[in-house]
Amino acid sequence: MRSSTGGPAEADPFDAGAGGLLRQPKSVWATAGASVVAFMGIGLVDPILPSIAKGLDATASQVSLLFTSYFLITAVAMLVTGFVSSRIGGRRTLLLGLAFVVVFAGLAGTSGSVGELVGFRAGWGLGNALFVSTALAVIVGAAAGGSAAAILLYESALGLGMACGPLLGALLGDASWRYPFFGTAVLMAIGFLCITAFLKEQPRPARRTSLLDPLKALGHGGLASAAVSAFFYNYTFFTVLAFTPFVLNMTPYKSGAVFFAWGVLLAVFSVIVAPRMQKRFGSLKVLGGSLVLLAADVLILGYGDHTTAVVCTVLSGAFIGVNNTVYTELALGVSDAPRPVASAGYNFVRWFAAAAAPFFAPKIEEWTDVHIPFVVAAVAAVVGALVVLVRRRALALPRALDSARAGGTPTAEELEPRHAAEDGVTVFAD
């Protein structure tokens, strides 16, 4: 079969051949490897949040600002990433982001107060935004096997990083809460060297991205709908990630083990299970169902005993993994905006929820009780599912992706091809 622009169809991303997921250039592996470490930084502090609170004589709501400052800066920086990368190139943008992370992660380990640590995490968030948003575009552009393989590779890096982050945090944090920050700085420095050695400069887009382009891209109904739905989903996601460690109140090793298992499920379901479920049931049905199941899981987590809370925390990784894969495809494929611009606009909206949840969850507990933050998170997931249901016509392109996966030809109504001249890659093959 042929692609929507007349080119060859994308290879099966699970095929071990030349176009398969595992047969990638060194530049792609170097970028994906650095992405693993970048995503490790998100969950790194999970097992050591109680230790940080104790070491710096801080409350849970104060320590949760580590996530809030990180993601607030990340969200705002999304408007800058395309502007920067379209002027200095993808490779230099990746290296600039990595350099920021190395510096600010190292400084975070020297913090003498919560205020300093929160500030250094904000600088870390800026570096991570520059790196992560550009890494996805670089992997999509350089990966063998087309966009499907590239997205799965990126999601693999995300899942592996989210799984290993808490484990590294627990192993190093058992000695001191400062060591995980120093460890991240070292790993990102290694990533910097790998990108320098293996990644050549990527072709720059024909048109430079302005600071307002990501906001203009959100004028597309489908992309705006995906971003709004993901906003509510991310509130649930980061309530689990940032607030649950205080509720479980476990040692760094035990908490690290719980979130490692959570991350393993996230990786497996994002890379292996989600694509197969999409092929069988369709992207929007899978996403809506997964959001409802996540809401139920989080509600049980909030009202169950300690063992139930541990099981539901781990299980939530499966639903989060499925959601991450579908949302990524929606963001990259539902509009005709260039991928980096669409990704920046989408992430600008959704990361605000990642900043809000860690701040509001402990505050809600202070105002009410320990159960209500999970009730709010469950409601947020249901609202995300309702947005998908109500706006399903605006999210029509994933149906064309589903037709392509099933081996059929998308109908004219399903087909909304991207402007290939803008980013050089079609969004799917038919």
N, C-alpha and C positions, 0 to 999 in steps of 0.2 A: 504494500500500500504506500501511498504518498502522503507527505505532510500537507498542511493547509496552504502552503506556498508553492507546492509542486515538488518539493525535495523528498528525499527518502524518509521513510517512517523512522521514528525513534526505536532504538533497540530495547528489548526487554531489560529493565534495570537489574533484574536478578540473573540474567544470563552471564555465565562466567567467561564468555568470549570477549572479543575485542571491544565491544560496546558495553560490557557489563559493569556492574557497580564496583567490582574489585580491580578492574583493569584500568587504572587511571595514571596520568602523567605524574611525575615527581612533584611538580608544582602544585597539583591538586592535593596530593597527600600532605605536603608541607602546610598548605593553607588549612586543610581539614584538621591536621594535628594541632596547629596553633588554636583553631576554633575549639577543640576539646578543652584546652586549658582555659580559654576565655570563658566557656560555659561552666567550668569548674569553679570559677570565681563567684558565680551566683549562689551556689549551694554550699560553698566553702565554710561560711560562718554558721551554718545551721547547727552543727553539733556543739559549737563553742559559744553560742549566744548566752546561755546561763553563766559560762565561765567568764565571758567578757563583762557581763553585768556585775559579777562578783569582784573581778579584778579591778574594775574601774568604779566600783561603788555606784552603780547605775540601776535604774528601774527597767522593767521589760519594755515599756513604751519608749524610753530613751534609747535603749539598744536597738530597737526596731527601726530607728532612724537610719541605721546602717543601710537598710534596704531602700528606705524612702529617698535619701539623698542620692544614692546610686542610680535609681531608676528615674528619678525626677530629672536629673542631668542627662541621663540616657535619652529620655523622651524628647527633651528640647534639642539635644544634639542631633537628633534624626533629621532636623531641618537643615543641618550644616553638612552632613556627611556627603550628600550628592554634590553640593556646591564645591566642597574641597576635592573630592575624588575626580570630578570632571575637569579640574584645573591642574592638579598635580599628578593624576593617574592613580589607578587602583593599588599598585605595588607600594608607592610612597605613602598612600593613605593607610594601608595596612601597617606599614612600619611605624608611622607616626602614632597610630593607635596603640600598637604594642609598646612603644617607648613610654607613652603616658601610663600604661598599666604597670610597667616595670617600676617606674619612679614612684607612683602613688601607692602601689601595693607595698613596696618597701617602706615608704614613709608611714603607712598605716600600722606596720609592726612596731614603730617607735612611739606610737601615740601615748600621751600621758593623761588624756581625758577623753570622755565620750565625744565632746565637741571637736577635738582634733581628729578623732577616728572618723566621725561623720564627714568632716571636711575632706579628708583624704579619700574616703570612699566616693565622694562626689567627683573628684579628679579621676579616679579609677573608672567611674561610669562614663566620663567623656571619652577616655581612651577605648573603652569597650564598645561604645557606640560607633566610633570611627572604624574599629576593626570588624565587628560582627556584621554590620550592614554591608560593608564592602566585601567581606569574605564570601557572603552568599552570592553576590554578583560575580565575583572572580571564579568561584567554583562552577556556577552555571555556565560561564563563558568558556572555561577551560576543560571541563569534564568530558570524558568520552561517554557516549551513550545518550546524549541529549539531556533535556531539562529534568526528565523523570529520575534518571540516575543521579543527577546533581542534587536535586531536592532530597532524595533519600540519603545521599552521602552527608549532606548538611544536617539532616535530622539525626543521622547516626552520631555525628560529632556532638550534637546537642545532647542526645541521650546519654552517651558515654561520659560527657563532661558533667552532666547533672548527677550521674551515678557516682563518679569518682570524686567529685568535689566534697561531699560530706565525708567520704572515707578518708581523704587526705586531711580534711579538717580535724577529724577525730584522731588520726594517728599522730599528727604533729601537735594538735591542740591539747593532747593529754599531758604533754610536758609543759607547754605554755600557750596561752591563747594568741601570743604574738607570732609563733612559728609558722602557722598556716599562711600568714601574709607574706613572710619572707620566702616561704616555699613557692608561692604563686609568682613572686617576682623573679625567682630563679628560672622557673619553668617558662615563663613568658619571654625571658631573655633568650632561652634556647629556641623558642618559636621565632623570635626576631632573627636569629642566625639562620634558621632553616629557610625562612622566607627570603632572606638576603641571598642565600646560596642557590635556591631552586626555582624561585618564581621570577620570570622575566616580566618586564613592564607590559601591562595590558593595553590594547588599543583604546584610546580615549573616545568618548562618544562624539558624534559629529557636532552636536550642540551642547554648549555648557549648561549645566543645571543651575537655576537661580534658587535663592532661598525660599521663594514662594511656590516653586513647582510642586513640592509634595502636598502643600495645602490645596493647590489647584487640582491635583490628581484626585483629591477626596471629593471633588464635585461629581465624579462618576458614582452613580447610585450603588453599583455593585461593590466597589471598593469601600465606599463609606459604610455600607451595610456590614461588610466583613470586619471593618475596623471597630464599629460600634459593638457588634456581637463579641468580638475578641476582647474588647475593653471589659465587659462584664465577666467573661470567662477568666481573664487574667486576675480579676479581683479574687475569684475563687482559688485559682492556682496559687497565688502568693499569700493568701490566708493560710493555706496548707503549708507552704514552704517556710514562711516567716513566723507564724504564730504557734503552729503545732509543737515545735520544740519546747516551748515554755509549758505547754499543757502536759506533754509526755514527761517532762522533768526527769530525764535520764542522764546517765553519765555520757561523756563525749563518745566513748567507744560504742555504747549501746545505741545512742542516737545516730551515730554515723552508720551503724549496721542497718538500722531501720531505713534511713534515707538512701543508703546504697541499694538495698532491695527495691525501694521505690524507684530509683533511677534505672535499675536494670529493667523493670517492667516498662518504664517510660520508653527506653530504647527499643525493646523488643516490639512493643505495640506500635511505635511510630514508624519503624522501618519494615517490619514483617507483616504485622496484623492489619494495620490501617489500609495499605494498598489493596490487599485482598478483600477486605470488607467493602471498600469503595467500589471495586470491580463488581461485586455481587449485589450490593444494595444501593449504590449511588452515594456521592459525596455528601449531599445535604441531609439525607436520611441518617447516614452514619454520624454526622456531626451533631444533629439534633438529638439523636438517641444517646450519644455519648455524654452530651452536656446534662441531660436529665439524669442519667445514671451517676454522673459525678456529683450532682446535687444531692441525690439520695445517699451516696457514700459519705459526703461531708456532713450531712445531717446526723447520720448514725455515729460518725466519728465524734461529733460534739456531745452526744447524749449517752454514748456507751461507756463501759468501764475501761480500765487501762488497757487490757488485752484487746478489746474491741477497737479502741482508738489506734493501737499499733497496727492491727490488721487493716483497718480502713485507710490509714495513712499510706501503707504500702500499696494497697489496691488502687488508690487514687492515681498512682503512677500510670496504670494501664489506660485510664480514661484520658489523662493529660497527654499521653503519648499519641493517642488517636487524634485528639483535638489539634495538637501542634502540627501534625502532618497536613490535615485538611485545611487548617487556617493558612498555612504557608502557601499551599497551592492556590487558595482563593486570592490571597494578596498578590501573588505573582501573575495570575492568569485571568482574573475577572474583568480587568479594565484594559484599555489600549495604551496606558501610560508605560514608558520604559520601565523595565523591572526595578532598577535602583530607585527610581522616583516613586513608583507604587509602593515598594517596600518601606521607603522612608516615611511616606504619608501614613501608611498602615501602622507602623511601629510608633510613630509620634502619638497616635491616639491610644494604642493599647498599653504602652508603657506607663501612662499616667495612672492606670489602675494598679500596676505593679508597685508604683510609688505610694498609692493611697492605702492599699490593703495592710501593709506592715504597720502603718501609722494608726489607722482606725481600729484594727482588730483589738489591740491591747487597750485602747481607749474605750471601746464598747464594753470590754470586760470590766473595766473600772466603773463604768456607768451602770452596768446591769449585773451580769454574771458570766461565768466562763462558757456557757452554752450559746449565748446569743451571737457572738461573732461567727459561729459556724452556721447559724440560721441565716444570717445576712449573706454569708458566702454561698449557701445553697440557693437562696433567692436570686442572687446575681447570676448563677449558672443557668437557672430556669429562664431568666430574662434574656440571656444570650441565646438560648434555644428558641425563644419566642421571636427574637429578631430574625433568626434564620427562617423560621416558618413564615412570618409576615412578609419578609423581603425575598422570598424564594425566587420570584421572577427576575429580580435584579441580580440574583446570584445564578444566572442561567448557564454561564459558561462551564461550570463544573459538570453539567450534564453532558456536554460535548466531550469533556475529558473522560467521563465514565463510558461513553460510547466507544471512544478510542481504545480504552483499556479492554473492553469486551470484544474488540475485534471488528466492531461495526463502523459505519460511516455516520458522523454527526449530521443531523438535519440542518437545513438552512436556519431554522429558528434557534437551534442550539449554537450554531457557529458564529462566533464573534472573533475573527482573527486579529491578532495584534499587528501593529505596524512593524514589520520585520526590519525595515530600514533603520528604525530608531535604535534597536538594541541587537540586531543581528541574529536573533533566536526566535523561533516560533514557539508558541506556548504549548502545543501538543501536536501529535501526529495522528492523522486519521487513516 
